Amino acid sequence: MIKGIQLLRAIAALSVVFFHIHFHNMETGRFGVDIFFIISGFIIAYMVNQTTKQFIIKRIARVSPLYFLATFLTVALALTKPQWFNHVIVNTEGLIKSFLYIPYEFKNSGPILSLGWTLNNEMFFYGVMFFCILIFRKKEYLVPACAALLLLFLIVLQSFSKDTISAYSYILRFYRNGLLPEFIYGLGLYYFWSYYSSHKIKAVNTLMVIIGFATFMLMIYFDLNKVILSLPRNIYYGIPSLLFVNAFLVLENKINEKNRIIKTGLKIGDASYAMYLFHPFVIYFLLRVVYPKIIGPSTLLIVALSELVFAIILVAVVSVFIYEFVDKPLNKFNKKLIKRYNGMRVTKWATMETEKPTV
């Protein structure tokens, strides 16, 4: 476990939670998704340089069960409480495309679990890496090939006019305007750290930490003050997020996992995927059911602040619970299935070898 990455996952997930709470109409925290994607690029690069065995099966087994569960919960609630879901349309096409990670839009709806748009990007990235694994035998080619293919895909999309893309396919428009560059940042960061980890310079370390945290604060400042930059999201969120992730990698050996705050952060990092998928259910339950009945309308800052703190704590508790009693058991079960499947394949292959007729 890379402690810095786990803490970053916690920060990214909590940032998204804060953004969706809309505390006093503050719209900051969406950059948590950019951080997640950069982390994903870094970790996948690290993984494929260790082993490529059953890469895509392991990725699907890790991501899909909890996402499918959250999607089914959305369907159940949307059918029983449609007034709570203004932009969710449940139909067969939507279900199929949601489960197959195919981007779609129907009357401002899609996918059924709205947060699934990020997983559409994630699965596309996995698919490109899997394609590279099928083509290249040497591991050292995988990361640069994946980055090159993603970049080529984006260049081709950018070569078409917006009208052409819009008329042709929502899918192409989705990826053209999406966050695929963040994965490329993460892949590049892995290579940077593969080299830099053996050539560390103390003064440079300090500078990278300062720059990383400064750019993170700058993102928050821009959001809170509604500073509008005429730049793509991959620049005004992507680059600062990259520098912020890099800062935590610099601090890896300084992180004391016995510290209570750090230990809590690591636990939230473990549960960050569950938090990302299920936090809207907790937030909307509080905002639409609990707070209106118990507290009622209020303009007092102390009340709003109390609601915010309670919501974040409850989201964290529920997320850790889901991780411990749903996500972790599902992962263990899936790993056993994959291991059993591998054992069956080995046994079958060995049997076929021993049963070959002799000439």
Residue pairs with C-beta under 8 A, 6 or more apart in sequence:
2 249
2 252
3 252
3 255
3 257
3 262
3 266
4 248
4 249
4 251
4 252
4 255
5 39
5 42
5 43
5 248
5 249
5 269
6 265
6 266
6 269
6 270
7 248
7 255
7 262
7 265
7 266
7 269
8 35
8 39
8 244
8 245
8 248
8 269
9 36
9 39
9 268
9 269
9 272
10 265
10 266
10 268
10 269
10 272
11 32
11 35
11 265
12 32
12 33
12 35
12 36
12 39
12 272
13 32
13 36
13 268
13 269
13 272
13 275
13 276
13 279
13 319
14 29
14 32
14 268
14 275
14 312
14 316
15 28
15 29
15 30
15 31
15 32
15 35
16 29
16 30
16 32
16 33
16 276
16 279
17 29
17 275
17 279
17 283
17 311
17 312
17 315
18 26
18 28
18 29
18 308
18 312
19 27
19 28
19 29
19 30
19 32
20 29
20 279
20 280
20 283
21 283
21 308
21 311
21 312
23 304
23 305
23 308
24 301
24 304
26 223
26 224
27 223
27 226
28 219
28 220
28 223
28 224
29 223
30 223
30 237
31 219
31 223
31 237
31 240
31 241
33 118
33 179
34 179
34 182
34 233
34 234
34 237
34 238
34 241
35 241
35 244
35 245
36 118
36 276
37 118
37 121
37 122
37 125
37 179
37 182
37 183
37 185
37 186
38 182
38 183
38 185
38 186
38 189
38 238
38 241
38 242
38 245
39 186
39 245
40 122
40 125
40 183
40 186
41 125
41 182
41 183
41 184
41 185
41 186
41 187
41 188
41 189
41 190
42 186
42 187
42 189
42 190
42 193
42 245
43 186
44 125
44 126
44 129
44 183
44 186
44 187
45 143
45 186
45 187
45 190
45 191
46 190
47 55
48 55
48 129
48 133
48 139
48 142
48 143
49 139
49 140
49 142
49 143
49 190
52 133
52 139
52 142
54 338
54 342
55 126
55 129
55 130
55 133
56 126
56 127
56 130
57 338
58 338
59 126
60 126
61 331
61 334
61 335
61 337
61 338
62 331
62 334
63 119
63 122
63 123
63 273
65 327
65 330
65 334
66 273
66 274
66 277
66 322
66 326
66 327
66 330
67 113
67 116
67 119
67 277
68 99
69 326
70 113
70 115
70 277
70 278
70 281
71 95
71 98
71 99
71 111
71 112
71 113
71 116
73 281
74 85
74 88
74 112
74 113
75 90
75 95
75 112
77 84
77 85
77 281
78 84
78 85
78 88
78 90
78 112
79 90
84 284
84 288
87 108
87 109
87 114
88 109
88 112
88 114
89 106
89 107
89 109
89 110
90 112
91 106
93 104
93 106
94 104
94 106
94 109
94 110
94 111
94 112
95 112
96 102
97 103
97 104
97 110
97 111
98 110
98 111
98 112
98 113
98 116
101 116
101 119
101 120
101 123
101 124
102 120
102 171
103 110
103 111
103 117
103 120
103 170
103 171
103 174
103 175
104 110
104 111
104 170
104 171
105 170
111 117
111 120
113 277
114 280
115 276
115 277
115 280
117 174
118 179
118 276
120 174
121 175
121 178
121 179
121 180
121 183
124 175
124 180
125 146
125 150
125 180
125 183
128 146
128 149
128 150
128 153
129 142
129 146
131 149
132 141
132 142
132 145
132 146
132 149
133 142
135 145
136 142
136 145
143 187
143 190
143 191
144 187
144 191
146 187
147 184
147 187
147 188
150 180
150 181
150 183
150 184
151 184
153 175
153 180
154 175
154 176
154 180
154 181
157 165
157 172
157 175
157 176
158 176
160 168
160 172
162 173
165 172
165 173
165 176
166 173
179 233
179 234
179 238
181 234
181 238
182 234
182 238
182 241
182 242
185 238
185 239
185 241
185 242
186 242
186 245
189 242
189 245
189 246
189 249
192 246
193 249
205 250
208 243
208 246
208 247
208 250
209 247
209 250
209 251
211 243
211 247
212 243
212 244
212 245
212 246
212 247
212 248
212 250
213 244
213 247
215 239
215 240
215 243
215 244
216 240
216 241
216 243
216 244
216 247
218 240
219 236
219 237
219 240
219 241
221 227
222 229
222 236
229 235
229 236
232 238
255 262
256 262
257 263
257 266
267 320
268 275
268 316
268 319
268 320
270 320
270 323
271 316
271 319
271 320
271 322
271 323
271 324
271 327
272 319
273 323
273 327
274 319
274 320
274 322
274 323
274 326
274 327
275 315
275 316
275 319
278 318
278 319
278 322
279 315
279 319
282 311
282 314
282 315
282 318
283 311
283 315
286 307
286 310
286 311
286 314
291 307
295 303
295 307
298 304
